[in-house]
Structures are given as C-alpha cells and as structure tokens.
Amino acid sequence: MTEETFVTGIALSQWAHGAARLGLPSLDIMKRCDLDPLCLGDLGRKIPLSTFENFMLELILVSGDELLGLHIGQQIMPALYGSLSMVVLSADSLEDGFRMAARYAPMVVGNAGGVEIREDDNDKLFIGLLAHKNAVVRRHWIESVAALIIKAAKFMFPSFSPECLYFEHAPTSKHMEKSLLEYFRCPIQFGASFNGARFDAKKMAGYVNGYGKYSMEIASKLADQQLEDQKIQQTFIDRIKIQIRDLIGTTSPRREVVAERLGISPRTLDRRLSSAGYSWQELIDAIRSQLAYEYLSKSEENIADIAHRIGFSDVRAFQRRFRKWSGVSPNEYRKSFKR
C-alpha cells in the first residue's frame, strides 16, 4: 500500500507561527481544519498533505495577501527546526549547508517534497520538488521556502545572493513581481519549467563557516538521532494522551495517576514531557480544547454536559476557558457550524 503523502509538524509550525506573527488567527483556522494543536513542532506527526493544503488555503483566503508565502518565509524561527538548524549553521561552507538542508528536508516536508541538486557548468542548480497539486498552494509554498532559505543564508553571509531564481508560476500583479524582485535582489525567471535556484559554485564554496568539521559531525549525528528519537517520543506522548482522555470526565487527570499507569515516576513523566516540548498543563488544555471543539461541532449535548465531560465542574469556568482558547463563547462556536 502506498504511504499517504504528508508533511511534518515542523512545516505546520512555520506556517501557523509565521501567520500568527502577521496577526492572522492561525490557531482558529487549525481548529476549523481539524488540526490538533499538539501537532505544532512535532517531527513525528504526519500531517496529511490534503489537510495541510486546506489549512494553507484558509490562511491565504483570510489574509487576502498575494504575498503571504513570502511573508511567512521571512519569519525566521530557528528553534522550530531543532537539530536541522544546528546542521546548517555548523556546515563547513554555504554549499555544505545547502546540501545538508536538502538531505534533512524530510524532517520538515515529510514525503511531500524534496530537493534535487544538479551541476550545470560552473553553477549549482537546486530544484525544489513538491507534491502540492493546487496551483495557489504551490505558489505560496515555493515563495515561502525560497524566502526562508535565502534569508537564512544571508543571516550567515550578508553579501550572499543567488544567480537566479526560477518560479513555475507567473506573478499575479506588477506589485507582486516588484516585491519579489526587491526582496530576493536577483533575476527571477517566471513561468519556468521548474521551481529552483541557481548559485555560482565558486562563490558558494568561498563562503566558509568557522565552526569546523567536528561541529558538523556532531550536528549531523544529532539530526540523525532526532529523526529516530522523535518516532519513539511520539509513541510515548500518544500513550500519555490516551491515559488523559480515559481519565477526563470521570475524575481529574492527575499526573501522578498517569505516571503510575505508565509505570514511571511523576518526575520522569515531567522530564519526558519537557524533552518533547510540552508541560503537563499544556497537554491537559490541548486535549480538553480538542474534545470541546469535537463535542460542540458534532454533538447536540448542552454546554453544561460538555463542560462536565471534559473535566469542568463549573460551566462558567469552562465558558471562560473556551473563550480564552478560541476567542468566542461555546454557543458562538457551535452556531458557526450551523450556518
């Protein structure tokens, strides 16, 4: 059976957090697209490409920004990329950094894309491969990736610039074309047969990083290990979530009870959660909010019963918390599904 095409929680994080920085209601849109907030930054979480595309399209529609992809890509957030950032920053040269980024691209794009590197005379040609079928999504995605990569390279080497960028799409307006040319500061061939970038091989080799080969080896090992560890970590987080869901509605889901069920100490539970980027309360809130969205959109239960089912003894406390999660009341959220 062919594996479903997916991206990881890191790709989702770049778009969700980047959009939030631009003032867009990305978390609300995630909920409408049935995306679990716990997916954010989760390397082991496989987000179906169709779901991710729906999320992107919603963001694009709400933003009304023909350059949203570019603006998302300008939001550099190294912490989102974990050891991948270390690998790129520790590369011996800019060329090595690009090659490492290509090698570990699956940490971000899953099996929904990749990078092919070709030698062309004295240049290096990096061709972006992507599984997105929707033309609007493809355009915003490739502009986002180009902006992210070029800005990261310029962060290390301010004078760096590609020889040429290739976009298969055409600009939707003169304003868009002007903005792209001003940002990338290099020729752009629109309507090309591929998406990619051309770099001068000698220039790339000439941009030498001072971290050294030893740091690169360490960073690469960490990245390789992270790919494997994340699979194990996700399994552990899933086990915790199952226990919490089982406890919610019948009793207060206490960390000591969950730890005992899993055969570990509360301290070990906290340490494992922390290493995965979670706190106990964040996990509880995320699961409660997800259950609340599900019950409000898919059941006819009254608000008080739903509040009790997810562990609130006071319906008013639930209403306050739900408004904090979503920005609207439970009744307003439910009504949005009946329009």
N, C-alpha and C positions, 0 to 999 in steps of 0.2 A: 504494500500500500504506500502511495506517495505521501510524504510528510507535508502537512499543511504549511503554507508559506506564512512566515511570521517575522516580527521584529522583537527586540527585547525591551525590557522596562527602561533601559537607558535611553533609547530613541524616544520613547514616550515622555521621559523626563525632560529631554531637551525641548520638546515642543510644549509640554504642559508648563514647565517653569519659565521657559522663554516667553510664552504667551502671557503668563501671569505678570512678568516684569513689564510687559507692554500694556498692562491694565485690562487684559481680557479675562473673562470668567472661565478659565480653563478647567477648574475642578468641577464646576457645574456642568460643563459640556462633557467631561469624562463620565459623570453620573448618567447623563442622558444617553451616552453611548454604551452603558453597561460596563464601564471600565472600573475595576477595583482600584481605589487609591493606593493600596499596598503594592500595586504594580510598579509604581514610580521608583526608578533607580534599581529595580530588581533584575539583575543579569540573568537569573534563571527563569524568569517569567516569559513565556512565549505569548506575545500579543498577536492574534490572527491579523494578517495584513488587511483583510476587509474591515475589521473593527478599527484598526489604526487609521485607515483611509477615511472612514466615516468621521472619526474624531478630527482629523485634519480638515476635512471639508466643512465641518461645523465651525471650526475656528476661523477658517478663511471667510466663510459667509458672515459670521458675526463681526469680524474685524473690518470687512469692506476694504481691506488693504491689498492692492495688487502686488505689493512687495512684502507680504507677510513672511514668506520663506526667507528672504534676505534679512529681514529684521529679526527673525528667530535665530538665524545663524550667527548674527552679530553678538548674541548673548553667550559669551564665553564663560562656562562654569566647569572648570577642571575637576572639581570634586565629584561631579556626576559620573566621570569616566574612570575613576579609581586607578588601577594599575596601568590602564591604557595611557593615561596622561603621563605617568612616570616613564613608560616605554618611549614615548615620543620625545619627551624632554631630555631623556638620557641618551638619545641616539648620538653617534659619533659625528654625523653630518646631517644636513637637512634632507639629503636624499635617503639616508638610512631612516630618518624619522618618518618620511612619507611611505617607505616600504614597510615599516613596522605598523603604521596606521592601516595600510592595506591588508597586512597579514592578520591583524586582530579586528578587522572590521566586523566580523560576525558577532563580536561582543556587543555591538550596537544594532546592526541591521539584521541580525539573525541569518536566515537563508533568503531574505528578500532583496539582496543586493550584494555588491562586492566591487572590487577594483581590479582592472586588468592593466598591467604595465607593459608598454612596448618601447622598443628602441627605434628611433626614427632619425636617421642621420646623426647629428650631434645633439639631439634632443631626447628627452624622456616624455613619453606620452602616457598620461594616466587617464584611463577610460572608466567612467562610472557605469556599473551595471545595476539595473534596478528592475524589480518585478512589478512596480506600480503600473496599472493599466490606465487609470484615469488621467487624462491629459493635464487637468488643473493640478492634481496632486503631484504628478511628475515634475511639473514646472516649479512649484513651490519647494518641493523636496530637494531638487538638484541645486536650486539657488541657495537654499539653506546650507546644504553640505559644502558648497563652494565657499560661501561666506565664512563658515566655521573653520574650514581648513586653512584658508588664506589668512584669516585674522590670527589664528594660532601660529602660523609660520612667521607672520610679521611681528608677533609678540616676541619671538626669539630673535629674529633678524629683521629689524625695521625696514631695511632697504630692499628686502626681497619682493619680487613681483614675477608672476608667470609671464611667459612669452605671449600666450594667447589662451583664451577660454572658448570652449565650444558648447553651445546650448542647442539642443534639437528644436526647442520652441522659438517662436518669434516674440518680440516684445509686444505687449498688448496696447502700449501707448508710447508716445515720444517721451513722456515723463519717466516711464519705467526704463526705457532704453538709456536715457541720460543718467538716471540714478545708478544703474548697474555699472555704466562706464566710469562714473565718478568714483564709485566705491572700489571697484577692482583695479582701476588705473592700468588697464592693459586692453589690447584689442579683444573684442568678443565677436565670434562668428555665430550669428543666429541662424536657425534653420539648418544646422549641421546634421550629419547622419548619425551622430553620437553625442553623448554628454561627456566632457572631459576637459583636460588642461594640458598644455604643452609647456615644458620647462627646459631651460638650457642646462644640459648635463654638467658642463664645466662649472657653471655658477652654483648649481646645487651641491656639487662636491666641494666647492670652495667655502661654503657656509659650514664651518667646522664648530661643533659643540665642544665645550670644555669639560664635560662631565667624565669622559673617558669610557673605555671599553668595559671596565669592571662594573660600573654602574649600569651599563646597558644590559649586561648579563643578568644582574640581579633583578632589574625591572622586568626583563623578559620572563624569567622564572616565576616572578610574582604574577604576571599576567596569565601564564600557562596554568599556574596553580589556582588562580581565581576562577578561571573557566570551570575547573573541576570542582573546586570547593563550593561554588555557587549552587551547583546541582544538589550537593549534599545539604547545604544550608537551606535551600528552598524546601526540601523534603521535611526538614526539622520545623520550619515556620509553618508549613501546612499542617503538621501534627499538632502544633500549639493552637492553630486556628480551629481545628476540628474539636479540640477539647473545650475551647471557649464557647463555640457555638452550641456544644452539648450542654454546657452549664447555664448559658444565658436563658432567662425565662423561668428557670426552676430555682436558681439560687444565684447569689452574687459570684461571678467568676473570679475567685481569688487566685493569685499567682502561686500561693503555697499548695493549693489543691491541684492546680495544673502540673506543678513541678512533681508532686507526689505521684500523680497518674503517669507521668513520663519517666519516673524512676530516677529523677535528678534532684539536686538541691535548688532552692529558690535563687541562691547566688549564681549557680551555674546557668539557670534559666535566664537571669538578667544578663549575664555575660554573653550568652548565645544570642539573645535578642539585640544587645548592643552591637555585636560584631556584624549583625545583619542590617544595622541601621535603624532599629526600632526601639521604642520604650514600651513597657507594659501598658501604660495608659493610652499611648498612641494606637497600639494594636486593638485594645478594647474599643476605643472610639471608632476606629476604622471599621471594625466588624459590626458594631451597633449601627453606625450610619448606613453601611451597606444593607443590613437587614431592614432598616427603616425605609430606605428607598424601595426595596423589593416589596415590602408589605403595603406601602402606600400606593404603589403603582399597579400592583397585581391582585390585591385583595379588597374586600368590602368591609373589613373589620373597622370598628370605630377607633378613634385616636387613642382613647384610654386603654383599650385592649392591646393595641400595638405597642404602646409605651410599656405596658406590663410584660409583654412577650420578650422585649429586648432588655429587660432589667431595670426599668424605671418604676418606682413605686408611686411617684407623683407625676401626673400627666403634665403639670405645668413645668416641672423640671425638664421633661422630655421636650416640650414645645420650645423652651429656651435653648436647649442644646441643639435641637434640629435647626432652629433659625441660625445658630452660630455655624453649623455645618453648611447650610445651603443658602442662607440669606433670605429665606422665606419661611412662612409657617407650614406645618404639616398639611393643613387644609389647602393652602395655596398651591403647595407642591402637588397634591392629589388632583386638584382641579385642572392643573396643566395637562394631565393625561386624558381628560375627558372633553377637551375642546374639539 
